[in-house]
Amino acid sequence: MKMVNTSVSAIEKPPKNVKKAEDNELIMSQFTKAVFWNCDLTKFDYKRDKDYIIKRILEAGFENDEFLMWKLYSYDDIKNVAVNMETLDEDMVAYMAFVLSISQSEFRCYKKKPWYRK
């Protein structure tokens, strides 16, 4: 009978900072359904559709959705999408500027306000 080494050092564990696909799918399923009322989240790819998902959460998401967004996406991904959004509520711009430690003037929507807010 052959002995198999099952000690902790012999078993390779994935690094803790690497997310598994199953975890990301679980996170996607926990977003508030009202935010994605016109979409089927089961058909979304969290990598391919990250811009759309982040935009929807910043525009209409709840606190829990924002928490899940930070778990699912990197700081740089969220920053790139937020800074380049054409429209974003003024309060959300102020909040994201604080969280991202950047000036509000770096946001595209802060520089060019929509016609209905002039």
KOLLUM-602599 format. One line per field, with one value per residue: chain; residue in three letters; x, y, z of N, C-alpha, C, O, CB in turn. Coordinates in nm, 4 decimals, decimal comma, padded with zeros to 6 digits. Glycine has a CB too. Layout:
chain <- [A; ...]
res <- [ALA; ...]
n.east <- [X; ...]
n.north <- [Y; ...]
n.up <- [Z; ...]
ca.east <- [X; ...]
ca.north <- [Y; ...]
ca.up <- [Z; ...]
c.east <- [X; ...]
c.north <- [Y; ...]
c.up <- [Z; ...]
o.east <- [X; ...]
o.north <- [Y; ...]
o.up <- [Z; ...]
cb.east <- [X; ...]
cb.north <- [Y; ...]
cb.up <- [Z; ...]
END
This chain:
chain <- [A; A; A; A; A; A; A; A; A; A; A; A; A; A; A; A; A; A; A; A; A; A; A; A; A; A; A; A; A; A; A; A; A; A; A; A; A; A; A; A; A; A; A; A; A; A; A; A; A; A; A; A; A; A; A; A; A; A; A; A; A; A; A; A; A; A; A; A; A; A; A; A; A; A; A; A; A; A; A; A; A; A; A; A; A; A; A; A; A; A; A; A; A; A; A; A; A; A; A; A; A; A; A; A; A; A; A; A; A; A; A; A; A; A; A; A; A; A]
res <- [MET; LYS; MET; VAL; ASN; THR; SER; VAL; SER; ALA; ILE; GLU; LYS; PRO; PRO; LYS; ASN; VAL; LYS; LYS; ALA; GLU; ASP; ASN; GLU; LEU; ILE; MET; SER; GLN; PHE; THR; LYS; ALA; VAL; PHE; TRP; ASN; CYS; ASP; LEU; THR; LYS; PHE; ASP; TYR; LYS; ARG; ASP; LYS; ASP; TYR; ILE; ILE; LYS; ARG; ILE; LEU; GLU; ALA; GLY; PHE; GLU; ASN; ASP; GLU; PHE; LEU; MET; TRP; LYS; LEU; TYR; SER; TYR; ASP; ASP; ILE; LYS; ASN; VAL; ALA; VAL; ASN; MET; GLU; THR; LEU; ASP; GLU; ASP; MET; VAL; ALA; TYR; MET; ALA; PHE; VAL; LEU; SER; ILE; SER; GLN; SER; GLU; PHE; ARG; CYS; TYR; LYS; LYS; LYS; PRO; TRP; TYR; ARG; LYS]
n.east <- [00,0841; 00,0579; 00,1837; 00,0432; 00,1401; -00,0111; 00,0339; 00,0283; 00,2247; 00,2655; 00,0357; -00,0805; -00,1934; -00,4164; -00,3166; -00,4231; -00,5119; -00,6106; -00,9034; -01,1635; -01,3517; -01,6043; -01,6567; -01,6816; -01,9068; -02,0924; -02,0891; -02,1878; -02,4494; -02,5583; -02,6110; -02,8397; -03,1541; -03,3174; -03,1469; -03,0452; -03,2723; -03,3611; -03,2070; -03,0560; -02,8745; -02,7449; -02,6453; -02,4379; -02,0918; -01,8543; -01,6056; -01,6000; -01,8216; -01,7677; -01,7510; -02,0150; -02,1502; -02,0262; -02,0925; -02,3758; -02,4069; -02,2883; -02,4623; -02,7214; -02,7061; -02,7203; -02,5960; -02,5019; -02,4592; -02,2471; -02,0500; -02,0204; -01,9316; -01,6743; -01,5551; -01,5532; -01,4242; -01,1175; -00,9437; -00,8362; -00,9925; -01,2494; -01,1994; -01,1225; -01,3609; -01,5439; -01,4306; -01,4497; -01,7192; -02,0062; -02,2308; -02,3098; -02,4345; -02,4053; -02,3531; -02,2553; -02,0250; -01,8758; -01,8526; -01,7146; -01,4821; -01,3734; -01,3396; -01,1674; -00,9557; -00,9033; -00,9337; -01,2449; -01,2561; -01,1303; -01,3139; -01,5000; -01,7703; -01,7913; -01,6493; -01,7837; -02,0954; -02,4248; -02,6824; -02,9204; -02,8451; -02,7217]
n.north <- [-00,1173; 00,2142; 00,5047; 00,8214; 01,1510; 01,3746; 01,5999; 01,9420; 02,0965; 01,9577; 01,9883; 02,2029; 02,5253; 02,7766; 03,1196; 03,3599; 03,6080; 03,5726; 03,5500; 03,3122; 03,1831; 03,0884; 03,2272; 03,4878; 03,4625; 03,4094; 03,6510; 03,8187; 03,7256; 03,8326; 04,1013; 04,3771; 04,3211; 04,5215; 04,7167; 04,6116; 04,5754; 04,5429; 04,3481; 04,0251; 03,8891; 03,6470; 03,6060; 03,7749; 03,8498; 03,8932; 04,0058; 04,0890; 04,2623; 04,4611; 04,7460; 04,8293; 04,7155; 04,8414; 05,1093; 05,1018; 05,0388; 05,2601; 05,4572; 05,3784; 05,2020; 05,0396; 05,0600; 04,8028; 04,6974; 04,8549; 04,7721; 04,5040; 04,5530; 04,6569; 04,4296; 04,2699; 04,4048; 04,5753; 04,8536; 05,0262; 04,9563; 05,0429; 05,3134; 05,4032; 05,3675; 05,5277; 05,7869; 05,8411; 05,8510; 05,9898; 06,1040; 06,1538; 06,1541; 06,4463; 06,4162; 06,1571; 06,1903; 06,3505; 06,1723; 05,9523; 06,0832; 06,1374; 05,8757; 05,7637; 05,9303; 06,1566; 06,4593; 06,6274; 06,7545; 06,5914; 06,4192; 06,3369; 06,4014; 06,6094; 06,8131; 06,8609; 06,9393; 06,8018; 06,9206; 06,9688; 07,0462; 07,2887]
n.up <- [00,0000; -00,0906; 00,0605; 00,1104; 00,1213; 00,3188; 00,4596; 00,5746; 00,4501; 00,2147; 00,0664; -00,1724; -00,1311; -00,2530; -00,2965; -00,0518; -00,1413; -00,3948; -00,5745; -00,6060; -00,8815; -00,8127; -00,5790; -00,6745; -00,8364; -00,6404; -00,5010; -00,7044; -00,7170; -00,4900; -00,5194; -00,5029; -00,6344; -00,7355; -00,8331; -01,0636; -01,2225; -01,4848; -01,5955; -01,6334; -01,3986; -01,3928; -01,6417; -01,6667; -01,6945; -01,4634; -01,5125; -01,7861; -01,7938; -01,6101; -01,6135; -01,6651; -01,4448; -01,2228; -01,2778; -01,2579; -00,9877; -00,8623; -00,9496; -00,8637; -00,6542; -00,3301; 00,0097; 00,0794; -00,1758; -00,2634; -00,0846; -00,1648; -00,4236; -00,3779; -00,2815; -00,5033; -00,7144; -00,8039; -00,6546; -00,8516; -01,0768; -00,9988; -00,9542; -01,2140; -01,3599; -01,2135; -01,2273; -01,4976; -01,5577; -01,7176; -01,6018; -01,2642; -00,9409; -00,7390; -00,4648; -00,4595; -00,6097; -00,4352; -00,2202; -00,3417; -00,4192; -00,1717; -00,0675; -00,2586; -00,2340; -00,3972; -00,5927; -00,6472; -00,8878; -01,0664; -01,1683; -01,4515; -01,4809; -01,3064; -01,4181; -01,6585; -01,6468; -01,6778; -01,9056; -01,7650; -01,5125; -01,5117]
ca.east <- [00,0000; 00,1387; 00,1502; 00,0273; 00,1739; -00,1197; 00,0669; -00,0040; 00,3283; 00,2576; -00,0838; -00,0672; -00,3122; -00,4119; -00,2919; -00,5466; -00,5576; -00,6677; -01,0446; -01,2090; -01,4659; -01,7271; -01,6781; -01,7284; -02,0448; -02,1728; -02,1002; -02,2778; -02,5874; -02,6038; -02,6461; -02,9812; -03,2224; -03,3755; -03,0446; -03,0338; -03,4098; -03,3856; -03,0995; -03,0435; -02,7383; -02,6828; -02,5821; -02,3268; -01,9564; -01,8083; -01,4881; -01,6375; -01,9236; -01,7350; -01,7844; -02,1604; -02,1883; -01,9802; -02,1745; -02,5098; -02,3992; -02,2629; -02,5799; -02,8456; -02,6832; -02,7355; -02,4706; -02,4584; -02,4084; -02,1143; -01,9600; -01,9937; -01,8522; -01,5359; -01,5035; -01,5450; -01,3370; -01,0013; -00,9463; -00,8118; -01,1093; -01,3580; -01,1572; -01,1283; -01,5006; -01,6059; -01,3735; -01,4878; -01,8644; -02,0578; -02,3228; -02,3029; -02,4913; -02,3039; -02,3176; -02,1724; -01,8942; -01,8069; -01,8221; -01,6111; -01,3584; -01,3209; -01,2976; -01,0543; -00,8526; -00,8737; -01,0122; -01,3689; -01,2336; -01,0797; -01,4275; -01,5492; -01,9033; -01,7754; -01,5995; -01,8871; -02,2242; -02,5302; -02,7604; -03,0279; -02,7905; -02,6472]
ca.north <- [00,0000; 00,3341; 00,6103; 00,9528; 01,2569; 01,4722; 01,7060; 02,0765; 02,1453; 01,8872; 02,0310; 02,3406; 02,6069; 02,8987; 03,2388; 03,4148; 03,7272; 03,5346; 03,5144; 03,2008; 03,2171; 03,0588; 03,3368; 03,6025; 03,4345; 03,4250; 03,7953; 03,8722; 03,6871; 03,9047; 04,2394; 04,4081; 04,2967; 04,6469; 04,7922; 04,5475; 04,5333; 04,5099; 04,2588; 03,8930; 03,8853; 03,5166; 03,6114; 03,8696; 03,8066; 04,0004; 04,0707; 04,1537; 04,3641; 04,5354; 04,8878; 04,8427; 04,6804; 04,9473; 05,2275; 05,0842; 05,0438; 05,3984; 05,5379; 05,3396; 05,0962; 05,0607; 05,0437; 04,6638; 04,6804; 04,9161; 04,6823; 04,3899; 04,6026; 04,6670; 04,2928; 04,2075; 04,4773; 04,6415; 04,9988; 05,0900; 04,9353; 05,1306; 05,4519; 05,4321; 05,3793; 05,6418; 05,9126; 05,8610; 05,8511; 06,1158; 06,1581; 06,0933; 06,2431; 06,5301; 06,3556; 06,0399; 06,2415; 06,3918; 06,0501; 05,8762; 06,1605; 06,1142; 05,7354; 05,7400; 06,0295; 06,2396; 06,5819; 06,6166; 06,8083; 06,4848; 06,3456; 06,3887; 06,4591; 06,7319; 06,9138; 06,8890; 06,9065; 06,7821; 07,0393; 06,9926; 07,0914; 07,4137]
ca.up <- [00,0000; -00,1055; 00,1568; 00,0501; 00,2145; 00,3254; 00,5545; 00,5283; 00,3598; 00,0864; -00,0043; -00,2177; -00,1105; -00,3331; -00,2160; 00,0035; -00,2122; -00,5240; -00,5598; -00,6873; -00,9664; -00,7401; -00,4857; -00,7512; -00,8760; -00,5195; -00,4782; -00,8068; -00,6850; -00,3713; -00,5497; -00,4924; -00,7623; -00,7835; -00,9048; -01,1954; -01,2462; -01,6252; -01,6395; -01,5731; -01,3461; -01,4177; -01,7735; -01,6614; -01,6648; -01,3763; -01,5725; -01,9111; -01,7706; -01,4878; -01,6265; -01,6507; -01,3079; -01,1334; -01,3043; -01,2018; -00,8414; -00,8228; -00,9812; -00,7967; -00,5575; -00,1867; 00,0842; 00,0662; -00,3119; -00,2686; -00,0119; -00,2531; -00,5367; -00,3328; -00,2688; -00,6351; -00,8062; -00,7454; -00,6356; -00,9812; -01,1634; -00,9527; -00,9772; -01,3580; -01,4022; -01,1462; -01,2772; -01,6375; -01,5770; -01,7698; -01,5021; -01,1311; -00,8408; -00,6742; -00,3362; -00,4868; -00,6514; -00,3130; -00,1450; -00,4105; -00,4120; -00,0372; -00,0557; -00,3487; -00,1989; -00,5137; -00,6003; -00,7240; -01,0220; -01,1533; -01,2233; -01,5794; -01,4614; -01,2289; -01,5125; -01,7578; -01,5881; -01,7789; -01,9367; -01,6683; -01,3858; -01,5315]
c.east <- [00,0891; 00,0901; 00,1446; 00,0543; 00,0643; -00,0905; 00,0400; 00,0998; 00,3206; 00,1376; -00,0671; -00,1994; -00,3026; -00,3825; -00,4233; -00,5995; -00,6163; -00,8106; -01,0772; -01,3307; -01,5970; -01,7598; -01,7339; -01,8720; -02,1385; -02,1939; -02,1981; -02,4239; -02,6432; -02,6356; -02,7968; -03,0470; -03,2803; -03,2746; -03,0312; -03,1699; -03,4351; -03,2832; -03,1110; -02,8987; -02,6695; -02,6105; -02,4633; -02,1957; -01,8945; -01,6842; -01,5275; -01,7295; -01,8946; -01,7714; -01,9333; -02,2034; -02,1486; -02,0633; -02,3117; -02,5085; -02,3751; -02,3833; -02,6995; -02,8283; -02,7050; -02,6008; -02,4158; -02,4001; -02,2687; -02,0116; -01,9224; -01,9087; -01,7044; -01,4738; -01,4745; -01,4407; -01,2241; -01,0251; -00,9320; -00,9294; -01,2209; -01,3237; -01,1693; -01,2713; -01,5635; -01,5581; -01,4216; -01,6381; -01,9117; -02,1538; -02,3077; -02,3540; -02,3804; -02,2593; -02,2275; -02,0334; -01,8136; -01,7639; -01,7073; -01,4774; -01,2924; -01,2640; -01,1728; -00,9373; -00,8056; -00,9632; -01,1384; -01,3498; -01,1761; -01,1920; -01,4777; -01,6835; -01,8976; -01,7303; -01,7090; -02,0217; -02,3296; -02,6161; -02,8659; -02,9771; -02,7149; -02,7187]
c.north <- [00,1243; 00,4413; 00,7439; 01,0578; 01,3635; 01,5820; 01,8423; 02,1271; 02,0789; 01,9316; 02,1772; 02,4134; 02,7301; 03,0182; 03,3005; 03,5337; 03,6975; 03,4887; 03,3981; 03,2445; 03,1935; 03,1714; 03,4584; 03,5834; 03,4488; 03,5719; 03,8559; 03,8414; 03,7651; 04,0520; 04,2568; 04,3957; 04,4256; 04,7294; 04,7402; 04,4930; 04,4884; 04,4115; 04,1241; 03,8776; 03,7518; 03,5137; 03,7074; 03,7977; 03,9200; 04,0705; 04,1514; 04,2733; 04,4537; 04,6832; 04,9110; 04,8172; 04,7914; 05,0739; 05,2161; 05,0935; 05,1868; 05,4880; 05,5050; 05,2358; 05,1384; 05,0347; 04,9020; 04,6366; 04,7397; 04,8287; 04,5628; 04,4310; 04,6095; 04,5290; 04,2310; 04,2725; 04,5481; 04,7920; 05,0697; 05,0737; 05,0327; 05,2766; 05,4888; 05,4515; 05,5049; 05,7746; 05,9423; 05,8587; 05,9886; 06,1826; 06,0801; 06,1971; 06,3195; 06,4733; 06,2343; 06,0816; 06,2797; 06,2699; 05,9731; 05,9505; 06,1407; 05,9735; 05,7076; 05,8354; 06,1087; 06,3625; 06,5575; 06,6647; 06,7039; 06,4047; 06,4143; 06,4588; 06,5882; 06,8457; 06,9581; 06,8445; 06,8909; 06,9087; 07,0700; 07,0358; 07,2235; 07,5299]
c.up <- [00,0000; -00,0081; 00,0827; 00,1559; 00,2108; 00,4270; 00,4917; 00,4298; 00,2224; 00,0032; -00,0440; -00,1997; -00,1990; -00,2434; -00,1695; -00,0748; -00,3493; -00,5014; -00,6519; -00,7667; -00,8929; -00,6432; -00,5581; -00,7975; -00,7569; -00,4880; -00,5774; -00,7729; -00,5666; -00,3977; -00,5413; -00,6298; -00,8208; -00,8635; -01,0477; -01,2378; -01,3898; -01,6820; -01,5700; -01,5284; -01,3704; -01,5519; -01,7776; -01,6352; -01,5853; -01,4294; -01,6956; -01,8881; -01,6511; -01,4977; -01,6028; -01,5064; -01,2102; -01,1525; -01,2403; -01,0496; -00,7943; -00,8483; -00,8926; -00,6870; -00,4137; -00,1189; 00,0711; -00,0729; -00,3259; -00,1975; -00,0989; -00,3734; -00,4986; -00,3137; -00,4050; -00,7254; -00,7324; -00,7337; -00,7700; -01,0772; -01,1272; -00,9798; -01,1245; -01,4059; -01,3420; -01,2043; -01,4189; -01,6631; -01,6232; -01,6730; -01,3729; -01,0334; -00,7678; -00,5401; -00,3555; -00,5342; -00,5277; -00,2311; -00,2095; -00,4099; -00,2756; -00,0239; -00,1384; -00,3229; -00,3204; -00,5090; -00,6830; -00,8675; -01,1181; -01,2184; -01,3493; -01,5615; -01,3795; -01,3199; -01,6088; -01,7023; -01,6981; -01,7940; -01,8311; -01,5310; -01,3977; -01,4689]
o.east <- [00,1821; -00,0300; 00,2322; -00,0014; 00,0492; -00,1822; 00,0304; 00,0641; 00,3647; 00,1377; -00,0427; -00,3037; -00,1935; -00,4197; -00,5236; -00,7201; -00,6674; -00,8365; -01,0240; -01,4047; -01,6914; -01,8763; -01,8244; -01,9503; -02,2515; -02,3043; -02,2829; -02,5119; -02,7644; -02,6825; -02,8727; -03,0003; -03,2914; -03,3139; -03,0083; -03,1812; -03,5218; -03,2745; -03,1685; -02,8101; -02,5466; -02,5241; -02,3962; -02,1903; -01,8835; -01,6600; -01,4921; -01,7166; -01,9858; -01,8183; -01,9721; -02,2854; -02,2281; -02,1006; -02,3587; -02,6001; -02,4354; -02,4042; -02,7718; -02,9272; -02,7077; -02,5046; -02,2953; -02,3033; -02,1823; -01,8991; -01,8054; -01,8243; -01,6184; -01,3526; -01,3829; -01,3758; -01,2347; -01,1155; -01,0070; -00,9626; -01,2794; -01,4090; -01,2214; -01,2991; -01,6296; -01,6388; -01,4329; -01,6807; -01,8639; -02,1573; -02,2946; -02,3197; -02,2747; -02,1415; -02,1348; -01,9346; -01,6960; -01,6524; -01,6132; -01,3716; -01,1703; -01,1528; -01,0828; -00,8315; -00,6859; -01,0575; -01,1383; -01,4200; -01,1738; -01,1678; -01,4955; -01,7071; -01,9913; -01,7690; -01,7248; -02,0575; -02,3235; -02,6203; -02,8981; -03,0577; -02,6501; -02,6705]
o.north <- [00,1368; 00,4655; 00,7745; 01,0539; 01,4342; 01,6490; 01,8547; 02,1954; 02,1374; 01,9143; 02,2636; 02,3685; 02,7833; 03,0179; 03,2940; 03,5583; 03,7884; 03,4002; 03,3880; 03,3331; 03,2709; 03,2075; 03,5248; 03,6783; 03,4953; 03,6128; 03,9363; 03,9237; 03,7639; 04,1213; 04,1639; 04,4532; 04,4381; 04,8045; 04,8173; 04,3791; 04,4043; 04,3942; 04,1124; 03,8556; 03,7451; 03,4288; 03,7196; 03,6980; 04,0318; 04,1858; 04,2687; 04,3750; 04,5156; 04,7409; 05,0017; 04,8916; 04,8308; 05,1389; 05,3099; 05,1503; 05,2302; 05,5851; 05,5955; 05,1867; 05,2570; 04,9927; 04,8838; 04,5617; 04,6820; 04,8133; 04,5251; 04,3543; 04,5719; 04,5133; 04,1501; 04,2039; 04,5769; 04,8479; 05,1628; 05,1666; 05,0968; 05,3541; 05,5956; 05,5424; 05,5807; 05,8646; 06,0591; 05,8639; 06,0912; 06,3053; 05,9576; 06,3149; 06,2637; 06,4811; 06,2116; 06,0154; 06,2449; 06,2653; 05,9328; 05,8882; 06,1288; 05,9552; 05,6363; 05,8216; 06,1257; 06,3685; 06,4775; 06,6200; 06,7266; 06,3302; 06,5361; 06,5641; 06,6678; 06,9609; 07,0769; 06,7270; 06,9596; 06,9927; 07,1868; 07,0598; 07,2657; 07,6430]
o.up <- [00,0796; 00,0040; 00,0017; 00,2656; 00,1112; 00,4745; 00,3696; 00,3338; 00,1235; -00,1186; 00,0402; -00,2471; -00,2190; -00,1260; -00,2405; -00,0749; -00,4147; -00,4199; -00,7625; -00,7239; -00,9090; -00,6264; -00,5074; -00,7976; -00,7717; -00,4523; -00,5389; -00,7980; -00,5447; -00,3074; -00,5688; -00,7281; -00,9427; -00,9528; -01,1409; -01,2832; -01,4137; -01,8036; -01,4618; -01,6110; -01,3684; -01,5739; -01,8801; -01,5632; -01,6355; -01,3936; -01,7075; -01,9562; -01,5963; -01,3996; -01,5292; -01,4525; -01,1249; -01,0548; -01,1758; -00,9900; -00,6961; -00,7757; -00,8509; -00,6325; -00,3809; -00,1832; 00,0534; -00,0863; -00,3920; -00,2450; -00,1056; -00,4197; -00,5782; -00,3281; -00,4198; -00,8043; -00,6132; -00,7958; -00,7993; -01,1508; -01,2145; -01,0231; -01,1567; -01,4842; -01,4131; -01,2276; -01,4562; -01,7785; -01,5748; -01,6637; -01,3726; -01,0432; -00,7386; -00,5052; -00,2777; -00,5023; -00,5169; -00,1791; -00,1410; -00,4011; -00,2659; 00,0255; -00,0939; -00,3842; -00,3435; -00,4301; -00,7766; -00,9581; -01,2391; -01,3134; -01,3520; -01,6208; -01,3840; -01,3004; -01,6368; -01,7098; -01,8001; -01,7041; -01,8096; -01,4411; -01,3019; -01,4758]
cb.east <- [-00,0959; 00,1335; 00,2547; -00,1143; 00,3124; -00,2509; 00,2143; -00,0149; 00,4653; 00,2507; -00,2112; -00,0219; -00,3279; -00,5448; -00,2103; -00,5248; -00,4442; -00,5833; -01,1363; -01,2413; -01,4628; -01,7148; -01,5477; -01,6378; -02,0565; -02,1063; -01,9622; -02,2422; -02,5945; -02,4996; -02,5945; -03,0019; -03,3343; -03,4275; -02,9093; -02,9276; -03,5032; -03,3854; -02,9616; -03,0856; -02,7394; -02,7883; -02,6841; -02,3512; -01,8734; -01,7806; -01,3818; -01,7047; -02,0561; -01,5871; -01,7441; -02,2331; -02,1228; -01,8314; -02,1891; -02,5679; -02,2872; -02,1420; -02,6175; -02,9414; -02,5461; -02,8470; -02,4917; -02,5757; -02,5034; -02,1171; -02,0253; -02,1257; -01,9024; -01,5282; -01,6031; -01,6793; -01,4174; -00,8757; -00,8339; -00,6864; -01,1599; -01,3850; -01,0128; -01,0625; -01,5810; -01,5761; -01,2199; -01,4234; -01,9368; -02,1265; -02,4694; -02,1565; -02,5767; -02,3573; -02,4438; -02,2394; -01,9095; -01,8976; -01,9465; -01,6542; -01,3859; -01,4303; -01,4109; -01,0999; -00,7332; -00,8941; -00,9284; -01,4802; -01,1401; -00,9901; -01,5409; -01,5622; -01,9949; -01,6743; -01,4799; -01,8563; -02,2668; -02,6200; -02,8263; -03,1113; -02,6997; -02,6253]
cb.north <- [-00,0006; 00,3859; 00,6156; 00,9704; 01,3181; 01,4029; 01,6953; 02,1720; 02,1221; 01,7371; 02,0108; 02,3459; 02,6467; 02,9195; 03,3414; 03,4550; 03,8232; 03,4227; 03,6356; 03,0771; 03,1352; 02,9257; 03,3727; 03,6266; 03,2936; 03,3545; 03,8638; 03,8142; 03,5384; 03,8949; 04,2800; 04,5497; 04,1932; 04,7287; 04,7836; 04,4332; 04,6452; 04,6360; 04,3215; 03,7786; 03,9150; 03,4060; 03,6523; 03,9752; 03,7729; 03,9462; 03,9658; 04,0538; 04,2985; 04,5218; 04,9399; 04,7454; 04,5472; 04,9773; 05,2491; 04,9500; 04,9509; 05,4526; 05,5187; 05,2876; 05,0449; 04,9682; 05,0776; 04,5688; 04,7453; 05,0561; 04,6343; 04,3279; 04,7421; 04,7465; 04,2055; 04,2126; 04,5781; 04,6137; 05,0435; 05,0325; 04,7898; 05,1094; 05,4726; 05,3197; 05,2537; 05,6371; 05,9067; 05,7568; 05,8105; 06,0930; 06,1530; 06,0464; 06,1636; 06,6710; 06,3151; 05,9500; 06,3637; 06,4833; 05,9604; 05,8467; 06,3107; 06,1366; 05,6418; 05,7534; 05,9605; 06,1604; 06,6970; 06,6967; 06,9275; 06,3915; 06,3338; 06,2752; 06,3581; 06,7112; 06,8588; 06,8177; 07,0151; 06,6610; 07,0229; 06,8681; 06,9859; 07,4408]
cb.up <- [00,1218; -00,2509; 00,2742; -00,0108; 00,1808; 00,3603; 00,5995; 00,6462; 00,4207; 00,1097; 00,0831; -00,3649; 00,0390; -00,4093; -00,2955; 00,1459; -00,2270; -00,5933; -00,5906; -00,6000; -01,0961; -00,6651; -00,4139; -00,8710; -00,9361; -00,4010; -00,4900; -00,9450; -00,6556; -00,2639; -00,6892; -00,4343; -00,7439; -00,6658; -00,8313; -01,1929; -01,2118; -01,7079; -01,6117; -01,6733; -01,1988; -01,4132; -01,8777; -01,5535; -01,7960; -01,2394; -01,6101; -02,0031; -01,7516; -01,4570; -01,7654; -01,7454; -01,2665; -01,1575; -01,4538; -01,2450; -00,7896; -00,8968; -01,1259; -00,8970; -00,5725; -00,1275; 00,2320; 00,0937; -00,4131; -00,2058; 00,1194; -00,3011; -00,5820; -00,2025; -00,1924; -00,7021; -00,8865; -00,8295; -00,5391; -01,0444; -01,1521; -00,8020; -00,9295; -01,4372; -01,3608; -00,9968; -01,2740; -01,7210; -01,4467; -01,9024; -01,5525; -01,0944; -00,7407; -00,6546; -00,2595; -00,5918; -00,7470; -00,2287; -00,1355; -00,5540; -00,4376; 00,0674; -00,0995; -00,4930; -00,1337; -00,6469; -00,6612; -00,6566; -01,0144; -01,0740; -01,1194; -01,6821; -01,3927; -01,1140; -01,5912; -01,8932; -01,4868; -01,7406; -02,0705; -01,6536; -01,3296; -01,6791]
END
